[in-house]
Amino acid sequence: KDSHIIKLGLWGVMAALCFILLALMVVFGLLTKPLRKLSEDMQLFRNSDFKLSSQNLQKGMNNWNEKGDEINRLGATFREMSCEMQMQYEKVKSTDELRKELISYVSHDLRTPLSALLGYLETWQLSKDKLSDGEKDTLVRIALENGQHISNLVEQLFELARLDSEHVSLDIEQVSLSDISYDVAQSLSLLAKTKGVTIDVVHPENDALLVNADLPKLERVLVNLIDNAIRHCGD
């Protein structure tokens, strides 16, 4: 208790122990820092419910050196994997939205020719004794055209499968706009009549109006456009 040398020795040992402990804590912190960074990135990705956009994900995550030690390479790999998972998620989500949109469009497209088909067949059934042979043939022909239109729309449902490959084929051919316009107008004439609307096709004389297009898809565009115009006209 009274020895000054022993006291100094004890204080020196304690100081050395404290220094060693502090040095160990610093070394331990340096060694575990990459692990903490990796844990933060994983927690960030988890807290986002795996829905962070790729840009926000890259901003929020730590920077990793791919040429560093094993943990740095692991962090860089996790960062790339997270961004790739997010892009794949957005891709699947976009494909699913396209799928739903196409189903909605096709369902709408099916309603118009189906209504026309049923309307012409009902007219033929109710008035067949009063109609001439020419009028009967016209009703049956238009009903057949609408039936064929329905068949074409059903075929286009198979485009859903091709959406997965990001490829929707177009059958490009030379199409007469005047001919397709007359066909669309005739297929919608019954609906227009019920709404008190008259459809006229006007085009320049001596002009074939030929274009290169996919005939079924172009017809769908015109049918949708005119059908919506008729349904919202006069209300």
C-alpha positions in Angstrom: 0.0 0.0 0.0 2.9 2.4 0.8 5.1 1.4 -2.1 5.1 4.1 -4.8 6.7 1.8 -7.3 4.1 -0.8 -7.0 1.3 1.8 -7.4 2.9 3.1 -10.5 3.3 -0.5 -11.8 -0.4 -1.2 -11.2 -1.4 2.0 -12.9 0.8 1.1 -15.8 -0.7 -2.4 -16.1 -4.2 -0.9 -15.9 -3.4 1.7 -18.6 -1.9 -1.1 -20.8 -4.9 -3.2 -20.3 -7.2 -0.3 -21.2 -5.2 0.5 -24.2 -5.2 -3.1 -25.4 -9.0 -3.3 -24.8 -9.5 -0.1 -26.7 -7.3 -1.4 -29.5 -9.3 -4.6 -29.6 -12.5 -2.7 -29.8 -11.2 -0.6 -32.7 -10.0 -3.7 -34.5 -13.2 -5.5 -33.9 -15.2 -2.5 -35.1 -13.1 -2.4 -38.3 -13.5 -6.1 -38.9 -17.3 -6.1 -38.3 -18.1 -2.8 -40.2 -18.6 -4.5 -43.5 -20.9 -7.0 -41.9 -22.9 -4.2 -40.3 -23.1 -2.5 -43.7 -24.3 -5.8 -45.3 -26.9 -6.2 -42.5 -28.1 -2.6 -43.1 -28.6 -3.3 -46.8 -30.5 -6.5 -46.1 -32.7 -4.8 -43.6 -33.4 -1.9 -46.0 -34.5 -4.3 -48.7 -36.6 -6.2 -46.2 -38.2 -3.1 -44.7 -39.2 -1.9 -48.2 -41.3 -5.1 -48.5 -39.1 -5.9 -51.5 -40.7 -3.1 -53.5 -37.9 -0.5 -53.7 -37.4 0.8 -57.2 -33.9 0.0 -58.6 -32.9 3.7 -58.5 -33.9 4.2 -54.8 -32.4 0.8 -53.9 -29.0 1.8 -55.3 -29.1 5.2 -53.6 -30.1 3.7 -50.2 -27.5 0.8 -50.3 -23.9 1.1 -49.3 -21.1 1.2 -51.9 -19.3 -2.1 -52.2 -15.9 -2.7 -53.8 -16.1 -5.8 -56.0 -12.3 -6.1 -55.8 -12.2 -5.9 -52.0 -12.3 -8.7 -49.5 -14.9 -11.5 -49.3 -17.5 -9.4 -47.5 -17.2 -6.6 -50.0 -17.7 -9.0 -52.9 -20.6 -10.6 -51.1 -22.2 -7.1 -50.6 -21.7 -6.2 -54.2 -23.3 -9.5 -55.3 -26.3 -8.9 -52.9 -26.7 -5.4 -54.4 -26.7 -6.7 -57.9 -29.1 -9.5 -57.0 -31.5 -7.1 -55.3 -31.6 -4.8 -58.3 -32.1 -7.8 -60.6 -34.9 -9.1 -58.4 -36.6 -5.7 -58.5 -36.4 -5.5 -62.3 -37.8 -9.0 -62.7 -40.6 -8.0 -60.3 -41.4 -4.9 -62.4 -41.3 -7.0 -65.5 -43.7 -9.6 -64.2 -46.0 -6.8 -62.9 -46.0 -5.0 -66.3 -46.8 -8.3 -68.1 -49.6 -9.0 -65.7 -51.1 -5.5 -66.3 -50.8 -6.0 -70.1 -52.6 -9.4 -69.6 -55.5 -7.8 -67.7 -55.7 -4.9 -70.2 -55.8 -7.3 -73.2 -58.5 -9.3 -71.5 -60.5 -6.2 -70.9 -60.1 -5.0 -74.5 -61.0 -8.4 -76.0 -64.0 -8.7 -73.7 -65.2 -5.3 -74.9 -64.5 -6.3 -78.6 -66.4 -9.5 -78.3 -69.5 -7.7 -77.0 -70.1 -5.6 -80.1 -70.0 -8.3 -82.8 -71.9 -10.7 -80.5 -74.7 -8.2 -80.0 -74.8 -7.5 -83.8 -74.8 -11.3 -84.5 -77.7 -11.9 -82.1 -79.5 -8.8 -83.4 -79.4 -9.9 -87.1 -80.3 -13.5 -86.3 -83.3 -12.3 -84.1 -84.4 -9.9 -86.9 -84.2 -12.8 -89.4 -86.2 -15.1 -87.1 -88.9 -12.6 -86.3 -89.3 -11.3 -89.8 -88.3 -14.1 -92.1 -91.8 -14.5 -93.5 -92.0 -10.8 -94.4 -88.5 -10.4 -95.9 -87.5 -11.0 -99.4 -84.8 -13.5 -100.4 -82.3 -10.7 -100.9 -83.0 -9.2 -97.4 -82.7 -12.6 -95.8 -79.4 -13.2 -97.6 -78.1 -9.8 -96.4 -79.0 -10.6 -92.8 -77.4 -14.0 -92.9 -74.3 -12.7 -94.6 -73.8 -9.9 -92.0 -74.5 -12.4 -89.2 -71.8 -14.7 -90.6 -69.4 -11.8 -90.9 -69.9 -10.9 -87.2 -69.5 -14.6 -86.3 -66.2 -14.6 -88.2 -65.2 -11.5 -86.4 -65.9 -13.2 -83.0 -63.8 -16.1 -84.2 -60.9 -13.8 -85.0 -61.1 -12.1 -81.6 -61.0 -15.5 -79.9 -57.9 -16.3 -81.8 -56.3 -13.1 -80.5 -56.7 -14.3 -77.0 -53.7 -16.5 -77.7 -51.6 -13.3 -77.8 -51.7 -13.6 -74.0 -49.3 -16.5 -74.2 -47.0 -14.5 -76.5 -46.8 -11.6 -74.1 -44.5 -13.7 -71.9 -41.9 -13.7 -74.7 -42.4 -9.9 -75.2 -43.4 -10.7 -78.8 -46.7 -10.0 -80.4 -46.6 -10.9 -84.1 -48.1 -8.6 -86.7 -49.4 -10.0 -90.0 -48.7 -7.0 -92.2 -50.5 -6.9 -95.6 -51.9 -4.4 -98.0 -55.3 -3.2 -96.7 -58.0 -1.1 -98.4 -59.2 1.5 -95.8 -62.4 2.1 -97.7 -63.3 -1.6 -97.8 -62.6 -2.2 -94.1 -64.5 1.0 -93.3 -67.6 -0.2 -95.2 -67.3 -3.6 -93.4 -67.1 -2.0 -89.9 -69.9 0.4 -90.7 -72.1 -2.4 -91.8 -71.4 -4.6 -88.8 -72.3 -1.6 -86.5 -75.3 -0.4 -88.5 -77.8 -2.3 -86.3 -76.4 -0.7 -83.1 -76.4 2.7 -84.8 -80.0 2.3 -85.8 -81.1 1.5 -82.2 -79.4 4.7 -81.1 -80.9 6.8 -84.0 -77.4 7.3 -85.5 -76.5 7.1 -89.2 -73.1 5.9 -90.3 -71.7 7.1 -93.6 -68.4 6.2 -95.2 -67.0 9.1 -97.2 -63.7 8.8 -99.1 -62.1 10.5 -102.1 -63.1 9.2 -105.5 -60.6 7.2 -107.6 -58.5 6.7 -104.5 -57.8 3.1 -103.4 -56.6 4.3 -99.9 -54.2 1.3 -99.5 -52.1 1.0 -96.4 -49.8 -1.7 -95.0 -51.3 -2.9 -91.7 -52.5 -5.9 -89.7 -56.1 -6.3 -90.8 -57.7 -7.8 -87.7 -55.9 -5.3 -85.4 -56.8 -2.3 -87.6 -60.4 -3.5 -87.7 -60.4 -3.7 -83.9 -59.3 -0.1 -83.6 -62.0 1.1 -85.9 -64.7 -1.0 -84.3 -63.7 0.3 -80.8 -63.7 3.9 -82.0 -67.0 3.8 -83.8 -68.7 1.6 -81.2 -67.8 4.0 -78.4 -68.9 7.0 -80.5 -72.3 5.4 -81.1 -72.8 4.3 -77.5 -72.1 7.8 -76.2 -74.0 9.6 -78.9 -77.4 11.1 -78.3 -77.5 10.2 -74.5 
